[in-house]
């Protein structure tokens, strides 16, 4: 028998270990992405002992996946290749969930052997059931004080150790934890960070004890989602996760899978793409929809964005390069890298990279909230740019660091300093440009925590864009500012003036805002359409209802009033101080019925009224003969601003013809009546 010295034996074992770690082979997990037969018998345990907490204090912002991240959450034994871990650790802190200190030491040795930067590695010692950290991992939000916290939910699998991870991540990060009693899973949820989120109808199916309205209310109360898009799953697989076919890439961009016409799900997937093409993004225009070919059900949408990198599951197929090109087109300036799964835990069409990695939001992120100018904007006037600079680090924003970077017709970038106008609100101006100019711009800011941010996140590589056009009507002023209580109550005027040598017909005015409350109280002409001869001017009075709103989302509400004429469409901007809407009525004159808006209307109109104290209220609709046709309200209401929507139907649900209708408010001994016009 041949004998080896201890040193030789040690070297032999060490080299063998290194060779084994090149591929980091892990045992195939016992649990699957779907529920096992044993778990199906325990399905009733899901959410059984979940304790719901109060939600975060509104306003709430749900952090998007493409927002700034400080880390990534994964689990050992791994479901991802170590080359992916190495890539992530170049830029963010990788938190690995391990079951014990012994496992932690094992992982560190594997990381060192494979060149992972362990200075960017962190460990969470906790038991887990599986490696699908996306599905059971934490959802990040910021609250009214700009404090980042975690919203947790009952994980839709009877896997109690997995279900506890969000609490432990919150403890690790030292941030608040909130419990939302809505059975869900991270693979079936995506959000844009601006109040829109999407899931498949799986969220309804897994919460049969809650109505669709109750589900939407949950995500609004805990996540700040105003527009929750619950859509059918076009893949029709066991998993029904939205990340298997779609992904928000930016507030105005969504990636949807594509298949050949011969594919069994072709019609359903095309219908889904068409649906999203018809939806309006938070910037006010339809989504840019990008398509990635997945003819053999490749999971290319199942990717993760970590700051300026898009990490995509590759399958070793001829379509990998095409998928990479689609991501590069959709995300200019980003680094796009593909990774093939481990042989023992390969990517699947229903379970890939996104499912197994969870981004950890930068808990001190410097966030720039901005709704960009887009499309055609009138020439001959400066362009007002507004933004909220939100420092979640709670360190002051450097006022000399907030800039607009703008480019005219692909020239060199210039900068304009934005000024703080109160709280976290900033404004600046891009100088007026000749008609036909293409203006591209992005914003930047820094705070005293050392953070520097841009929006869009990638900056000059993918800026916002609009075109300056020559307009035929002049609006003076082009922006109405409502800063005080009297300004809202008495209203503000603007003028529409024809500065041309030819006649222009003013055909329509937007009569009110539906999301931001305002209405046109009067105009200086009897009716529209109205012919404006050269030099003619008309005046328009715009008022804002003063009421109670306990959670203004920004310091100023921004809206626009649309003007339609034979010269085209123009807008007057309205900047409404949120504090006005946050004041209770201070004198009796504020109480009573307000003008409906829009008026005239064709679909729906809002009827606002203000009560100075709680009272029994009746709101009724009459035709011009005095016949009551609809009772909209007959109930007790509290003091403050209220708004009732009428859809133009009578009490039996019949669609009423166009014409003039009266609406009457009765409170105690007081009756108020106003007119509205229904257009059919």
Secondary structure, DSSP 8 states (H G I E B T S, - for coil): -----HHHHHHHHHHHHHHHHTTT-----SS-SS--HHHHHTGGGTTTT--------SS-EE--TTS-EEEEEEESS-SS-HHHHHHHTTTSEEEEEESSHHHHHHHHHHHHHTT--GGGEEEEE---S-S-HHHHS-EEEE-TT--EEEEEEEESSS-HHHHTHHHHHHHHHT--EEEEEEEE-GGG-EE-SSSEEEEETHHHHTTTTS-HHHHHHHHHHHH--SEEEEE--SS--SS--GGGTEEEEETTEEEEEE--TTSTTHHHHHHHHHHHHHSB-TTSSB-EEEEEE-TT---TT--EEETTEEEEEE-SSTTHHHHHHHHHHHTTT-EEEEEE--STT--BTTB-HHHH-EEEE-TT-EEEE-----EEEESSS-EEEEEEEEETT---B-GGG-EEEEEETT---EEEE-EEEETTEEEEEE----TT-EEEEEEEEEBTTS-EEEESTTGGGG-EEEEEE--SEEEESSEEEE-SHHHHHH-EEEEEEE-SSS-EEEEEE--B-SSS--EEEEESSSSSSEEE-TT-EEEEEEE------TT-SSSEEEEEEEEEETTEEEEEEEEEEHHHHTS---SGGG-EE---BSSSBSS-EEEEEEESS-EEEEEEEEETTS-EEEEEEEEEE-SEEEEEEE-SB-TT--B--SEEEEEEEEETTEEEEEEEEE--
